Amino acid sequence: MKKKSVTSLLILALLIQLVLNMAHPVTPVLIRTLGLPSIMFGIFFASMSLGNFFFSPIWGGLSDTKGRIKFLVLGLFGYGASQLGFGFVTNPFLIVIFRILGGAFVTSYLTVSLAYLTDITTKENRLKIMSYYAGATTIGGALGALLGGVLGNTNYKVTFLWQFILATILSLALYLVLGETVEKKKEKVHIKLNIFSFSKYGDLLNKNLIVVMILIMIFFFSSTSYNSSINYYIESILNLPPTFNGVFLSIAGVIGFLANILLTPIIGKRFTKEVSFKYITLILSLSMMLVGLSKNLVVFFGSVILFVAVASIYVPIQQNIVSTLAKENYGTLMGLQNSAKAVGMVIGSLFAGAIFDFGAKLPFVASGIMLLIGFAILMKIKIEVE
C-alpha cells in the first residue's frame, strides 16, 4: 500500500544514495584506462553539474503542479541509463553527453525528493527529519562507495552495469511504495531551460535567500572541488587501489552518518540556525586547509574524515534554513537551490581539474579558502530566520 511515510522515504533514500555513489571509486580507473588527461575528471564532473543547473528548476516546478512521484521515478531511472552509457562508451565527447544527461535526470530525483520531504514534515520536526535524511544519504553514499570499489576492482564496467540494474529496481520501488503528496493541477506548463537569472524568482527571493544561495554556491564549489579530486588523488597520487578508495570513503561516510544522527539534534537545540551555520562553515574551512597543507598521511585522512563528518551536519541545517525561509512552492524553491548548488559544482569541478596538474593538493587548499570567504560573509551579514 502506498504511504506518505517518512520512514519509507528514508529507507529508499539510503538505498538510492548507495546506487548514486557506486561509480565514484572507479571513475579514476575509467579515466586512466581510456588514457585521458587528468583535467577530464573535472570536465566529466562539470558536465553532470551543467545538467543539474539547467534542469533543476524544470523538475521542481513541474512537480509542484503535476505531482512528485513520476519525477522521482523518471530521475532515478534516467540516471541509471545515463551511467550505463558513461561506463561503456569510450569516446570522450559521448561520455560528456551521457554525463550531462545523467546530471539532468538525477537532479529530478534530488530536487523532488527534498520537496517531497518538505511536504510530509512540519516546521517543528523538519530539522530532525532532514538530519535523518542527510544521515541516510551519507550512510548510503558510504556503502555505495564500498560496493562500487569492490565490484569494479578488476573491471570498472561491472560497477556501472550494476548501478543501472539497481537504479531500475529502485525506480520501481519508488512508484510502488510512496504515496503522492501533490494534487495535480490542470494547467498548461511551459518548460524553459534555466538561464542564470533570478528575475523569474522575484516573488520567492529576498535578501536572506539570496545570501543563502550564494553560500550554497560556495559550499558546493568547495565540496565538489574536494569530491572530484579526492578519488583521483588516492588512486593516482597515493597509488592505492579502488578497493581502498571505496573502503576509506565508506568509513568516512559512516562517521559522517554518526555525527549527523548524534550531533545535529544537539546543535539544533543549543544553537540558533544562524550561529550553527556560521561556525560549521569555519570548521569546514579549517579541516579542508589541513587536508591541503598537511604532509602527514594520518593528519590528511583524519582531516578528510572531519570534513565529511561536519559537512553531513552542515547540509541539513542549510536545507532547513531554505525550507524555513520559503513560504510555499517548495518544489520550485528546491529547484532554485539545486541550480545554485550546480553553479558551485560546475565551477568547482572545472577549477579542480584545471589546477590539479599544477599541484595535486591545490583543489583542497582552494576549497578551504572559499569556505573561509563564506564564513566572512556570515560574519558580515546576518541571516534572519524565523
Backbone hydrogen bonds, N-H to C=O, Kabsch-Sander energy under -0.5 kcal/mol:
donor,donor_aa,acceptor,acceptor_aa,energy
3,K,177,V,-2.2
5,S,3,K,-1.4
9,L,5,S,-2.0
10,L,6,V,-2.6
11,I,7,T,-2.4
12,L,8,S,-2.4
13,A,9,L,-2.6
14,L,10,L,-2.2
15,L,11,I,-2.1
16,I,12,L,-2.9
17,Q,13,A,-2.5
18,L,14,L,-1.7
19,V,15,L,-1.7
20,L,16,I,-2.6
21,N,17,Q,-1.5
22,M,19,V,-1.2
24,H,21,N,-0.7
26,V,23,A,-0.8
27,T,23,A,-1.4
27,T,24,H,-0.5
30,L,26,V,-2.1
31,I,27,T,-2.3
32,R,28,P,-2.4
33,T,29,V,-3.1
34,L,30,L,-2.1
35,G,32,R,-1.1
36,L,31,I,-2.4
40,M,37,P,-1.9
41,F,38,S,-1.5
42,G,38,S,-0.6
42,G,39,I,-0.5
43,I,39,I,-1.8
44,F,40,M,-3.0
45,F,41,F,-1.6
46,A,42,G,-2.6
47,S,43,I,-2.4
48,M,44,F,-1.5
49,S,45,F,-1.8
50,L,46,A,-2.2
51,G,47,S,-1.6
52,N,48,M,-1.9
53,F,49,S,-2.6
54,F,50,L,-2.3
55,F,51,G,-1.6
56,S,52,N,-2.0
59,W,55,F,-2.2
60,G,56,S,-2.2
61,G,57,P,-2.5
62,L,58,I,-2.6
63,S,59,W,-2.4
64,D,60,G,-1.1
65,T,61,G,-0.8
65,T,62,L,-0.9
66,K,62,L,-3.5
67,G,63,S,-1.0
71,F,68,R,-0.8
72,L,68,R,-1.5
73,V,69,I,-2.5
74,L,70,K,-2.4
75,G,71,F,-1.7
76,L,72,L,-1.9
77,F,73,V,-2.5
78,G,74,L,-2.4
79,Y,75,G,-1.8
80,G,76,L,-2.2
81,A,77,F,-2.2
82,S,78,G,-2.1
83,Q,79,Y,-2.4
84,L,80,G,-1.5
85,G,81,A,-1.5
86,F,82,S,-2.3
87,G,83,Q,-2.4
88,F,84,L,-1.3
89,V,85,G,-2.3
95,I,91,N,-2.3
96,V,92,P,-2.2
97,I,93,F,-1.9
98,F,94,L,-2.5
99,R,95,I,-2.3
100,I,96,V,-2.4
101,L,97,I,-2.4
102,G,98,F,-2.6
103,G,99,R,-2.4
104,A,100,I,-2.4
105,F,101,L,-2.5
106,V,102,G,-2.8
107,T,103,G,-1.6
108,S,105,F,-1.2
109,Y,105,F,-1.1
110,L,106,V,-2.7
111,T,107,T,-2.6
112,V,108,S,-2.0
113,S,109,Y,-2.4
114,L,110,L,-1.2
115,A,111,T,-1.7
116,Y,112,V,-2.8
117,L,113,S,-2.2
118,T,114,L,-2.3
119,D,115,A,-2.1
120,I,116,Y,-1.6
121,T,118,T,-0.9
126,R,122,T,-1.4
129,I,125,N,-2.5
130,M,126,R,-3.2
131,S,127,L,-2.0
132,Y,128,K,-1.8
133,Y,129,I,-2.6
134,A,130,M,-2.8
135,G,131,S,-2.4
136,A,132,Y,-2.9
137,T,133,Y,-2.5
138,T,134,A,-2.1
139,I,135,G,-2.5
140,G,136,A,-2.3
141,G,137,T,-2.5
142,A,138,T,-2.2
143,L,139,I,-2.5
144,G,140,G,-2.4
145,A,141,G,-2.3
146,L,142,A,-2.0
147,L,143,L,-2.9
148,G,144,G,-3.0
149,G,145,A,-2.1
150,V,146,L,-2.1
151,L,147,L,-2.8
152,G,148,G,-2.0
153,N,150,V,-1.1
158,V,155,N,-1.6
159,T,155,N,-0.6
159,T,156,Y,-0.6
160,F,156,Y,-1.2
161,L,157,K,-2.2
162,W,158,V,-2.3
163,Q,159,T,-2.0
164,F,160,F,-1.8
165,I,161,L,-2.0
166,L,162,W,-2.7
167,A,163,Q,-2.0
168,T,164,F,-2.0
169,I,165,I,-2.0
170,L,166,L,-2.4
171,S,167,A,-1.8
172,L,168,T,-1.6
173,A,169,I,-1.7
174,L,170,L,-2.3
175,Y,171,S,-1.7
176,L,172,L,-2.1
177,V,173,A,-2.4
178,L,174,L,-1.6
179,G,3,K,-2.1
184,K,182,V,-0.6
185,K,65,T,-3.0
187,E,185,K,-1.7
190,H,188,K,-0.5
191,I,189,V,-0.6
192,K,190,H,-0.6
194,N,54,F,-1.7
197,S,195,I,-2.9
201,Y,198,F,-1.6
202,G,199,S,-1.6
204,L,201,Y,-1.4
205,L,201,Y,-2.7
210,I,206,N,-2.4
211,V,207,K,-2.2
212,V,208,N,-2.3
213,M,209,L,-2.7
214,I,210,I,-2.0
215,L,211,V,-2.2
216,I,212,V,-2.3
217,M,213,M,-2.2
218,I,214,I,-2.2
219,F,215,L,-2.8
220,F,216,I,-2.6
221,F,217,M,-2.0
222,S,218,I,-2.2
223,S,219,F,-3.2
224,T,220,F,-1.7
225,S,221,F,-2.1
226,Y,222,S,-2.1
227,N,223,S,-3.4
228,S,224,T,-3.1
229,S,225,S,-0.5
229,S,226,Y,-0.8
230,I,226,Y,-2.8
231,N,227,N,-0.8
233,Y,229,S,-3.0
234,I,230,I,-2.6
235,E,231,N,-2.2
236,S,232,Y,-3.1
237,I,232,Y,-0.6
237,I,233,Y,-1.6
238,L,233,Y,-2.2
240,L,234,I,-2.2
245,N,241,P,-2.1
246,G,242,P,-2.9
247,V,243,T,-2.6
248,F,244,F,-3.2
249,L,245,N,-2.3
250,S,246,G,-1.9
251,I,247,V,-2.3
252,A,248,F,-2.6
253,G,249,L,-2.0
254,V,250,S,-2.3
255,I,251,I,-2.3
256,G,252,A,-2.2
257,F,253,G,-2.4
258,L,254,V,-2.4
259,A,255,I,-2.5
260,N,256,G,-2.3
261,I,257,F,-2.7
262,L,258,L,-2.6
263,L,259,A,-2.5
264,T,259,A,-0.8
264,T,260,N,-1.3
267,I,263,L,-2.9
268,G,264,T,-2.6
269,K,265,P,-1.4
270,R,266,I,-2.2
271,F,267,I,-2.4
276,S,272,T,-2.3
277,F,273,K,-2.4
278,K,274,E,-2.0
279,Y,275,V,-2.3
280,I,276,S,-2.0
281,T,277,F,-1.3
282,L,278,K,-1.3
283,I,279,Y,-2.0
284,L,280,I,-2.4
285,S,281,T,-2.0
286,L,282,L,-2.4
287,S,283,I,-2.5
288,M,284,L,-2.1
289,M,285,S,-2.0
290,L,286,L,-1.9
291,V,287,S,-1.9
292,G,288,M,-2.1
293,L,289,M,-2.0
294,S,290,L,-2.4
297,L,295,K,-0.5
300,F,296,N,-2.7
301,F,297,L,-2.9
302,G,298,V,-2.4
303,S,299,V,-2.6
304,V,300,F,-1.8
305,I,301,F,-2.2
306,L,302,G,-2.2
307,F,303,S,-2.5
308,V,304,V,-2.5
309,A,305,I,-2.5
310,V,306,L,-2.6
311,A,307,F,-2.6
312,S,308,V,-1.6
313,I,309,A,-0.7
313,I,310,V,-0.8
314,Y,310,V,-2.3
315,V,311,A,-2.2
317,I,313,I,-1.2
318,Q,314,Y,-2.6
319,Q,315,V,-2.7
320,N,316,P,-2.3
321,I,317,I,-2.1
322,V,318,Q,-2.1
323,S,319,Q,-2.4
324,T,320,N,-2.1
325,L,321,I,-2.3
326,A,322,V,-1.4
333,L,329,N,-2.2
334,M,330,Y,-2.9
335,G,331,G,-1.9
336,L,332,T,-2.1
337,Q,333,L,-2.6
338,N,334,M,-2.3
339,S,335,G,-1.8
340,A,336,L,-2.4
341,K,337,Q,-2.5
342,A,338,N,-2.4
343,V,339,S,-2.2
344,G,340,A,-1.8
345,M,341,K,-2.1
346,V,342,A,-3.0
347,I,343,V,-2.2
348,G,344,G,-2.6
349,S,345,M,-2.5
350,L,346,V,-2.2
351,F,347,I,-2.5
352,A,348,G,-2.4
353,G,349,S,-2.4
354,A,350,L,-2.1
355,I,351,F,-2.0
356,F,352,A,-1.3
358,F,355,I,-0.9
359,G,355,I,-1.0
359,G,356,F,-0.8
362,L,359,G,-1.8
364,F,361,K,-0.6
365,V,361,K,-1.9
366,A,362,L,-2.7
367,S,363,P,-1.7
368,G,364,F,-2.1
369,I,365,V,-2.2
370,M,366,A,-2.4
371,L,367,S,-2.2
372,L,368,G,-1.7
373,I,369,I,-1.9
374,G,370,M,-2.0
375,F,371,L,-2.2
376,A,372,L,-2.2
377,I,373,I,-2.2
378,L,374,G,-2.0
379,M,375,F,-1.9
380,K,376,A,-1.5
381,I,377,I,-3.0
384,E,382,K,-0.6
385,V,383,I,-0.8
